Amino acid sequence: MNKNTQQPDEITRIFNDPEAVKNAIQIGIREALLKHKKLGYPVCEWRDNKVVWIQPEDINIKNI
C-alpha cells in the first residue's frame, strides 16, 4: 500500500472519533490564541448576542 492510499483511512478514522475531532479543534484554537497574544493582535468572540473584541493582554489561554 502506498502513502496516498493510507492517508484517507487515517483521516476517516479521525473524523469517526468525536474525541479526536474535539482535541484537534481545541489545539487549533489554542495555537491561534497564542499567536494573536504573542503578536499583539486582538481576537473577537460572540458574547451576549454581539461581537466583543478581546485585547491581547486579556486573552486567556489557560481555559482552552
C-alpha positions as a Markdown table, in Angstrom:
| # | Residue | x | y | z |
|---|---|---|---|---|
| 1 | Met | 0.0 | 0.0 | 0.0 |
| 2 | Asn | 1.4 | 3.4 | -0.9 |
| 3 | Lys | 1.3 | 6.5 | 1.2 |
| 4 | Asn | -1.6 | 8.1 | -0.8 |
| 5 | Thr | -3.9 | 5.1 | -0.1 |
| 6 | Gln | -3.1 | 5.1 | 3.6 |
| 7 | Gln | -3.9 | 8.8 | 4.2 |
| 8 | Pro | -7.7 | 8.7 | 3.6 |
| 9 | Asp | -8.0 | 5.8 | 6.0 |
| 10 | Glu | -6.3 | 7.8 | 8.8 |
| 11 | Ile | -8.5 | 10.8 | 8.0 |
| 12 | Thr | -11.6 | 8.7 | 8.1 |
| 13 | Arg | -10.6 | 7.2 | 11.4 |
| 14 | Ile | -10.0 | 10.6 | 13.0 |
| 15 | Phe | -13.3 | 12.0 | 11.7 |
| 16 | Asn | -15.2 | 9.0 | 13.1 |
| 17 | Asp | -13.7 | 9.7 | 16.5 |
| 18 | Pro | -15.5 | 12.6 | 18.1 |
| 19 | Glu | -12.9 | 13.0 | 20.9 |
| 20 | Ala | -10.1 | 13.2 | 18.3 |
| 21 | Val | -12.0 | 15.9 | 16.4 |
| 22 | Lys | -12.7 | 17.8 | 19.6 |
| 23 | Asn | -9.0 | 17.6 | 20.5 |
| 24 | Ala | -7.9 | 18.8 | 17.1 |
| 25 | Ile | -10.2 | 21.8 | 17.3 |
| 26 | Gln | -9.0 | 22.7 | 20.8 |
| 27 | Ile | -5.4 | 22.5 | 19.7 |
| 28 | Gly | -6.1 | 24.8 | 16.7 |
| 29 | Ile | -7.9 | 27.3 | 18.9 |
| 30 | Arg | -5.1 | 27.4 | 21.4 |
| 31 | Glu | -2.5 | 27.9 | 18.8 |
| 32 | Ala | -4.4 | 30.7 | 17.2 |
| 33 | Leu | -5.0 | 32.5 | 20.5 |
| 34 | Leu | -1.3 | 32.1 | 21.5 |
| 35 | Lys | -0.2 | 33.5 | 18.1 |
| 36 | His | -2.6 | 36.5 | 18.4 |
| 37 | Lys | -1.4 | 37.2 | 22.0 |
| 38 | Lys | 2.2 | 36.9 | 21.0 |
| 39 | Leu | 1.8 | 39.2 | 18.0 |
| 40 | Gly | -0.3 | 41.7 | 20.0 |
| 41 | Tyr | -3.4 | 41.2 | 17.9 |
| 42 | Pro | -6.9 | 41.2 | 19.4 |
| 43 | Val | -9.4 | 38.5 | 18.9 |
| 44 | Cys | -13.2 | 38.6 | 18.8 |
| 45 | Glu | -15.8 | 36.3 | 20.4 |
| 46 | Trp | -19.5 | 36.1 | 20.4 |
| 47 | Arg | -20.9 | 37.2 | 23.8 |
| 48 | Asp | -24.4 | 38.2 | 24.8 |
| 49 | Asn | -25.6 | 38.2 | 21.1 |
| 50 | Lys | -22.9 | 40.6 | 20.0 |
| 51 | Val | -19.2 | 40.6 | 18.8 |
| 52 | Val | -16.8 | 41.6 | 21.6 |
| 53 | Trp | -13.1 | 42.3 | 20.9 |
| 54 | Ile | -10.6 | 40.9 | 23.4 |
| 55 | Gln | -7.3 | 42.8 | 23.6 |
| 56 | Pro | -4.1 | 40.6 | 23.5 |
| 57 | Glu | -3.3 | 41.2 | 27.2 |
| 58 | Asp | -6.8 | 39.9 | 28.1 |
| 59 | Ile | -6.6 | 36.7 | 26.0 |
| 60 | Asn | -6.9 | 33.8 | 28.5 |
| 61 | Ile | -5.4 | 30.6 | 27.1 |
| 62 | Lys | -5.5 | 28.7 | 30.4 |
| 63 | Asn | -9.1 | 27.6 | 30.0 |
| 64 | Ile | -8.6 | 26.1 | 26.5 |
